[in-house]
Amino acid sequence: FAGNNSDFLKGVVAMSGLPSADRIEVCFAGRSNVGKSTLINALTGRTRLARASNTPGRTQEINYFTLADSHYLVDLPGYGYANAPLPVIEKWQRLLKQYLSGRATLRRAFVLVDMRHGIKDVDEEIMSLLDSSAVTFQVVMTKADKVKEKDREKVMAQVREKLSKHPAAFPELVITSSEKGDGIPTLRAIIAGLD
Ligand code: GDP
């Protein structure tokens, strides 16, 4: 993608607010602080693009970005927000379930996992939801620059072991560092190759 024609489109709070399903889309999920905004910014080649999703009030929305006029990039904030009131969490989870099981143009979910920490219980929850929604998901390891080459294999082995129990998991992991730019072209190519 050229990157210069990506834009924040809208924040969606109900299924009725989704843009028309006229192009392929991919979604990004991850615990807060995993590096999701930074990765989306790196992918789209913009510096402020994903900010919107981190502003208070936007955390329970499905945030749509356009990507090169041919794809939607969907930011799914809101998991790992244990501090939110229960009704808010439940409303969000309902919307998330409806979105994941009802969006025909959704081709793949990318679940971001911090390379230093591996897969946590909250990650398992979203992965199980993706399994039951039959949405293929691919794990993107973030912040690879923070883990020495020699220590990576141990985390990767844990991730692979956990993924083996999820039928919707795509086996190949993507290793990224938004800081260094590692893995960003690979991820872009994966998205561009989906049809
Ligand atoms: P989000 O909550 O998942 O959207 O996380 P952010 O994108 O806001 O990132 C959380 C923190 O991790 C910020 O301080 C980022 O600068 C940092 N960060 C994100 N990606 C990387 C990376 O690839 N390498 C390093 N070293 N830090 C990163």
Residues whose N, C-alpha, C, O or C-beta is under 5 A from the ligand:
A	BS01	GDP	R31 S32 N33 V34 G35 K36 S37 T38 L39 K143 A144 D145 K146 T176 S177 S178 E179
